[in-house]
Amino acid sequence: MNILFVIDRIELKYFEFNDLVTNFWIIKEFLTRGEKVAITTIDKLKLIESKAYAGCFSVSLKGEDIVYDKEEILKQVEDFQLVMFRPDPPVDMDYISATYILDFVDRDKTFIMNDTKAIRDFNEKLHAVKFAKFMPENIVTAAKKDIIAFLESNEEIILKPLNKCFGSGVFYLKKGDKNTAAVINTVTNNQTTLVMVQKYIPQAVYGDKRVLILGDKVLDYCVQKLPSNDDFKFNEHNDNCVKKAVLTENEKQDFTEIAKQLNESGLYMAGLDVIDGRIIEVNITSPCYFIREINNAFGIHLEKTIVDYILSKVPSALGV
């Protein structure tokens, strides 16, 4: 099988030997099984005579690492049976334009995971409200008066941009904070940009749990992402900030409902960020599965489970 990974530009820069990245493990497993893998980035996607193309780099194994050939080759996207679309946010117009390019790919020839139309239709912060019964109290607004009223009612809140990742632009506010107006104006661009505002969950001091979804199933393995010493949230992916966690039966039961809904819409790979059983975000653009950490903590090879699932989807999707 010919497989194309659309990855982030920063990931391409540090592609080789980077085993913190989910794509490293999945690509390595594909190569181990004899599949052909190429990588590209959204700025290398093209539309030529109504056909989608990509400037690609071929990937190979080098011992325990993966490396790529620096010679860029132009290929039609439909030459690949599988496209793994996994660039990181921000979901800006460049990102959206990349999903438009892939609208010109014949889905009878090429299976795309996650489905780019579904990604385009699902904002990781805002559309989490589809599962409001599992979330902390929240509003989405650009209005300062709305946010201040919400702060007065809940006393501690979190403000999040709708299109960023890795905690970028996320603020904590406590009732009476003298920086309240400045923070609100900053996050909302002076009341012109919608933001997610959530009631703060006190257990956040212990970090948030990453619950992993694959297809219509919730995996049994998860990790706790810990805040760094100088922040209230997880923002450093290192061994000191990620530890083994336990998925409760209630969480697995509740979140399976979410997995089934996401799966039906073409969002096959997802990661839920959870605090005290409440979802604060649904990651569907390039969800990190923390494969290295989970493998070490649980004594498994999670990448094999993921690749087994992906390969099972492609033949049925293409009618093979």
C-alpha positions in Angstrom: 0.0 0.0 0.0 1.1 3.5 -0.8 0.5 5.8 2.2 0.9 9.6 2.5 1.2 11.4 5.8 0.4 15.1 5.8 2.3 16.3 8.9 3.1 19.6 10.5 6.0 21.8 9.2 7.7 21.8 12.6 7.4 18.0 12.7 9.1 17.8 9.3 12.0 20.0 10.5 12.5 17.6 13.5 11.2 14.5 11.8 13.9 12.0 12.3 14.4 10.2 15.6 11.5 12.1 17.2 9.8 9.3 19.2 7.6 11.7 21.2 5.5 12.2 18.1 2.6 9.9 17.4 3.3 9.9 13.6 6.8 8.5 14.3 5.4 5.3 15.8 2.7 4.8 13.2 5.0 5.5 10.3 7.6 3.1 11.7 5.0 0.4 12.2 3.8 0.8 8.6 7.4 0.6 7.3 8.1 -2.5 9.5 5.1 -4.2 7.8 6.5 -3.4 4.4 4.1 -0.6 3.4 5.4 2.4 1.4 5.2 5.7 3.2 5.7 9.3 2.0 5.4 12.6 3.9 4.3 16.1 3.0 3.1 19.3 4.6 0.0 21.5 3.8 2.1 24.1 1.9 3.2 21.4 -0.5 -0.3 20.4 -1.6 -1.3 21.6 -5.0 -4.3 21.7 -7.4 -3.3 21.1 -11.1 -6.0 20.8 -13.7 -8.5 20.0 -11.0 -6.4 17.2 -9.6 -4.8 17.2 -6.1 -1.0 16.8 -6.0 1.6 16.9 -3.2 5.3 17.5 -3.1 6.4 14.4 -1.2 9.4 12.9 0.5 9.8 9.1 0.8 10.4 7.6 4.2 12.5 4.6 5.2 13.8 2.8 8.3 17.3 3.3 9.6 17.8 0.9 12.5 15.2 1.9 15.1 14.7 5.3 13.5 12.9 6.7 10.5 14.5 9.0 8.0 13.3 10.7 4.8 14.8 11.3 1.4 15.3 15.1 1.0 14.5 15.0 -2.7 11.0 16.3 -3.2 8.9 14.3 -5.7 5.5 15.6 -7.1 2.8 12.9 -6.9 -0.9 12.9 -7.5 -2.7 12.3 -4.2 -4.8 9.6 -5.7 -1.7 7.5 -6.3 -1.9 6.8 -2.5 -4.5 4.4 -1.2 -4.3 6.1 2.2 -3.8 9.7 3.3 -3.2 10.3 7.0 -4.1 14.0 7.5 -2.3 15.1 10.7 -1.0 18.7 10.6 -1.3 20.6 13.9 -3.4 23.6 14.5 -3.8 26.6 14.3 -6.7 25.8 12.0 -6.3 29.0 10.0 -7.1 29.6 6.4 -4.0 27.8 5.2 -5.2 24.7 7.1 -8.7 25.1 5.7 -7.4 25.6 2.2 -5.5 22.3 2.5 -8.7 20.5 3.3 -10.2 22.2 0.2 -7.5 20.7 -2.0 -8.3 17.2 -0.7 -11.9 17.7 -1.7 -10.7 17.0 -5.2 -9.4 13.5 -4.3 -11.6 10.6 -5.5 -12.6 8.9 -2.2 -13.2 5.6 -4.2 -9.4 5.6 -4.8 -8.0 7.1 -1.7 -9.1 6.8 2.0 -8.4 9.9 4.1 -8.1 9.7 7.9 -9.3 11.7 9.6 -11.8 12.8 7.0 -10.8 16.3 6.0 -14.4 17.4 5.5 -15.2 16.2 9.0 -12.2 18.0 10.4 -13.3 21.2 8.7 -16.8 20.9 10.2 -15.6 20.2 13.7 -13.9 22.8 15.9 -12.0 21.1 18.7 -13.1 23.6 21.4 -16.5 24.8 20.1 -17.9 21.5 18.9 -17.1 19.8 22.1 -20.3 21.4 23.2 -22.1 18.7 21.2 -21.3 16.6 24.3 -22.3 19.3 26.8 -23.5 16.8 29.4 -19.9 15.6 29.8 -18.4 19.1 29.9 -18.0 21.8 32.6 -20.3 24.7 32.4 -19.3 26.9 29.4 -20.1 29.7 26.9 -18.7 30.7 23.5 -18.7 34.4 23.0 -16.6 37.5 22.1 -18.5 39.9 24.4 -16.7 41.2 27.5 -19.9 41.6 29.4 -20.8 37.9 28.8 -17.4 36.7 30.1 -17.5 39.0 33.1 -21.0 37.8 34.0 -19.8 34.2 33.6 -16.8 35.0 35.8 -19.0 36.6 38.5 -21.2 33.4 38.5 -18.4 30.8 38.5 -15.6 32.7 40.3 -12.8 30.9 38.4 -12.8 30.4 34.6 -10.6 29.3 31.7 -10.6 31.2 28.4 -9.4 29.5 25.2 -8.9 30.5 21.6 -10.9 28.3 19.3 -8.2 27.4 16.7 -4.9 26.9 18.6 -3.3 23.9 20.4 -0.7 23.0 23.1 -2.4 25.4 25.5 -1.4 28.4 23.4 -3.4 31.5 24.3 -5.2 29.8 27.2 -5.8 32.0 30.3 -7.0 31.4 33.8 -9.0 34.1 35.5 -10.2 34.4 39.1 -13.0 36.8 40.2 -11.5 40.1 41.3 -8.3 39.7 39.3 -7.1 43.2 38.3 -6.0 41.9 34.9 -9.6 40.8 34.0 -10.2 43.4 31.3 -6.8 43.1 29.8 -7.0 39.3 29.6 -10.5 39.4 28.0 -9.4 42.0 25.5 -6.3 40.0 24.6 -8.1 36.7 24.1 -11.0 38.1 22.2 -9.0 40.6 20.2 -11.0 43.5 21.8 -14.3 41.6 21.5 -14.0 40.7 17.8 -13.0 37.0 18.2 -15.1 34.2 19.6 -13.5 32.2 22.5 -14.5 29.2 24.6 -15.0 30.1 28.3 -15.2 27.2 30.8 -15.8 27.0 34.5 -12.5 26.1 36.1 -12.3 22.6 37.6 -10.2 22.7 40.8 -8.8 19.2 40.0 -6.9 20.8 37.1 -4.0 21.3 39.5 -3.4 17.5 39.0 -3.4 17.9 35.2 -5.8 16.4 32.6 -6.2 12.9 31.4 -5.8 12.0 27.7 -8.5 9.5 26.8 -7.9 7.8 23.4 -10.5 7.0 20.8 -9.9 4.7 17.9 -12.9 4.2 15.6 -16.0 3.6 17.8 -14.0 2.4 20.7 -12.3 4.0 23.8 -8.9 2.4 24.4 -8.1 1.0 27.8 -4.9 3.0 28.1 -4.5 6.6 29.0 -2.0 9.1 30.5 -2.2 12.0 32.9 -0.7 15.3 31.5 0.7 17.3 34.3 1.0 21.1 34.6 4.6 22.4 34.4 6.0 24.2 37.5 5.4 27.6 36.0 1.9 27.1 34.5 -1.6 25.9 35.4 -1.8 23.6 32.4 0.2 21.0 30.5 2.5 22.6 28.0 5.7 20.6 28.0 5.7 17.1 26.4 8.5 15.4 28.5 8.8 12.5 30.9 8.3 14.7 33.9 4.9 15.9 32.7 3.3 12.7 31.5 2.4 9.7 33.8 0.4 6.5 33.7 -3.4 7.0 34.4 -6.4 4.8 35.0 -9.5 4.9 32.9 -12.6 4.4 35.0 -15.5 2.2 33.9 -17.8 5.2 34.0 -15.5 7.2 31.8 -15.2 4.3 29.3 -18.9 3.9 29.2 -19.7 7.6 28.9 -17.0 8.4 26.3 -17.9 5.4 24.1 -21.0 7.3 23.2 -18.7 10.1 22.0 -16.5 7.7 20.1 -19.4 6.3 18.2 -20.7 9.8 17.1 -17.2 10.9 16.0 -16.6 7.7 14.1 -19.9 8.0 12.2 -18.8 11.5 11.0 -15.4 10.3 9.8 -13.4 11.3 12.8 -11.8 8.0 13.5 -8.8 9.1 15.6 -9.5 11.4 18.6 -8.2 12.3 22.0 -10.4 13.6 24.8 -8.8 15.9 27.4 -10.6 15.1 30.7 -10.5 16.5 34.2 -12.5 14.9 37.0 -14.6 13.0 34.5 -15.5 16.2 32.5 -14.3 16.8 28.9 -12.5 20.1 28.4 -11.6 19.5 24.7 -12.0 17.0 21.9 -8.8 16.7 19.8 -9.4 15.5 16.2 -6.8 17.4 14.0 -3.6 15.5 15.0 -4.4 13.8 18.3 -1.4 12.7 20.3 -1.7 9.1 21.4 1.4 9.3 23.7 2.6 6.0 22.3 6.0 5.9 23.8 4.7 6.7 27.3 1.8 4.3 27.1 4.0 1.5 25.7 6.4 2.0 28.7 3.7 2.3 31.3 1.5 -0.6 30.2 4.1 -2.9 28.5 2.3 -2.9 25.2 2.8 -1.8 21.6 0.0 0.6 21.0 1.3 1.5 17.5 0.4 -2.1 16.4 -3.2 -1.7 17.6 -3.5 1.6 15.8 -2.0 0.3 12.5 -4.2 -2.8 12.6 -7.2 -0.6 12.9 -6.1 1.8 10.1 -5.4 -1.1 7.7 -8.7 -2.7 8.5 -10.5 0.5 7.4 -8.8 1.0 4.0 -9.9 -2.1 2.1 -13.6 -1.7 3.1 -13.5 2.0 2.4 -12.2 1.5 -1.1 -14.4 -1.5 -1.8 -11.5 -3.9 -2.0 
